[in-house]
Amino acid sequence: QVQLEESGGGLVQAGGSLRLSCAASGRVFATYSMAWFRQAPGKEREFVAATRWTGTTTYYADSVKGRFTMSRDNAKNLVYLQMNSLKPEDTAVYYCAAADYRSSWTPNGRMSYGYWGQGTRVTVSS
């Protein structure tokens, strides 16, 4: 099992940057595919970015492509989401999620992920 804890959220002006972190417990972090999702008020939780456990491929939602970068540091059990050129529509609670490598995995599928953090709030002012 793995436990996840996000940090790094906050209030930022449009055009600014934030870096979110997700700290994972467990000795086999490297065998989990990881993702970021977000949920804006009154909206469904949506996919942001994901990386396969092998680290070979990273996927992004069209809405963040070119602005957000996801990375992972297996030695530190950390996943990051660097968010640049932030827009008011990026305002949401951001969640880190993990999927065991043995499970069937669709990068942008919520049901692929069995482990979730509590979320960190990002507010982008115009």
Buried (B, 14 or more C-beta within 10 A) or exposed (E): EBEBBBEBBEEBEBEBEBEBBBBBEBEBBBBBBBBBBBBBEEEEBBBBBBBBBEEEEBBBBEBBEEBBBBBBEBEEBBBBBBBBEBBEEBBBBBBBBBBBEEEEBBBBEBEBBEBBBEBBEBBBEE
